[in-house]
Amino acid sequence: METTKWILCPICGRKTHNKIREDTEMKKFPLYCPKCKQETLVDVERFIVSVCKENI
């Protein structure tokens, strides 16, 4: 069985509507949080979500 995790919003820390698997890789993904209504560019690799430097 594949392990999946919810992507947490880097601003408020709540769950978004997106799930990732261990082998998921994303670059400059526009992650939208329905709770705080903010969009953030993120990079994802091996369950590690980091905010893109360009976004700041």
C-alpha positions in Angstrom: 0.0 0.0 0.0 1.3 3.4 -1.0 1.7 6.0 1.8 0.1 9.4 1.1 0.1 12.6 3.2 -1.8 15.8 3.0 0.1 18.9 2.0 -0.1 21.4 4.8 -0.3 25.1 4.2 3.0 26.8 4.9 1.2 29.9 6.1 -1.5 28.6 8.5 -0.4 24.9 8.9 -3.8 23.4 8.0 -4.5 20.7 5.5 -5.0 21.7 1.9 -7.0 19.7 -0.7 -3.8 18.1 -2.1 -2.2 14.8 -1.2 1.3 13.6 -2.1 3.0 10.2 -2.3 6.6 9.5 -1.3 7.7 9.6 -5.0 5.9 12.9 -5.7 8.1 15.7 -7.0 6.8 19.2 -7.8 8.6 22.4 -8.7 6.9 25.8 -8.3 3.5 24.3 -7.6 0.9 26.9 -6.9 -0.6 25.6 -3.6 -3.9 27.2 -2.6 -5.2 27.0 0.9 -9.0 27.1 1.2 -8.7 28.0 4.9 -6.5 31.1 4.8 -7.3 31.8 1.1 -3.6 32.3 0.2 -1.6 30.9 -2.7 2.0 29.9 -2.3 4.6 28.5 -4.7 6.0 25.3 -3.2 8.5 22.6 -4.1 7.9 19.0 -3.0 10.3 16.1 -2.9 10.1 13.0 -0.8 7.3 14.4 1.5 9.4 17.5 2.1 7.4 20.7 1.2 9.4 23.9 0.9 8.4 27.4 -0.1 10.0 28.6 -3.4 12.5 31.5 -2.9 10.9 33.4 -5.7 7.6 33.6 -3.8 9.0 35.7 -0.9 
